[in-house]
Amino acid sequence: MAETDNRNGPTRRAVLEGGVATGVLLATGIPVYADEPAGAVAAAASPTPAPTMPMSLRINAKDFAVELDPRTTLLDALRNHLGLTGSKKGCDHGQCGACTVLVGGRRINSCLTLAAMHEGDEITTVEGLAEGDRLHPVQAAFVARDGFQCGYCTPGQICSAVAMLGEARAGWPSHASADVAAVSVALTDAEIRERMSGNICRCAAYPNIVAAIRDAAEGA
């Protein structure tokens, strides 16, 4: 029963609260009837739990059994269900590259793909690049060249750089390549910038990032 005032009937607060509640129910498409019990309305408003499905993901050479909503992105599975928080959630629209991981050695934006699509794939995150206490050459180059400031984009930058170096070794051309038919690719600064253009650094540490990747390429 609505809160009442002995002199004036329902209080102003009760009327406002009732109006807001009714508006929410109408916005969700739930029918509201004056004589419907409050418990029935509350039950109708309760969301139905999303169905889940069992999945097996192979990440950083380890197998993980998880139960996920099939709509879960790979990024959310890594961060929220497996505790692998190295991959960062930046724009969540595939535009910043902070969530970059490797699938079968190729770089992808993990915010744009579903975890369910990668059962059986070999997934590598930034946590899986080092060998024990020994950093991956790209990681070591980023440290030596101070290729980061706040560090938020760094995991995605490093994963992207690892895959990019493999693409260059395989002779894949880029928009900056003078000869797209060339067998080998010279990783000039212009080539590196073009190939890494999908990874944004809001701190603008680009000169050091390019230098780090160049060092890693020359040492490979």
Helices and strands as residue ranges (DSSP letters): E 4-5, E 9-10, H 12-27, H 38-45, E 53-59, E 62-68, H 74-76, I 77-81, E 100-103, E 106-109, G 110-112, G 115-118, E 122-124, G 126-128, H 137-144, H 154-169, H 189-195, H 206-219
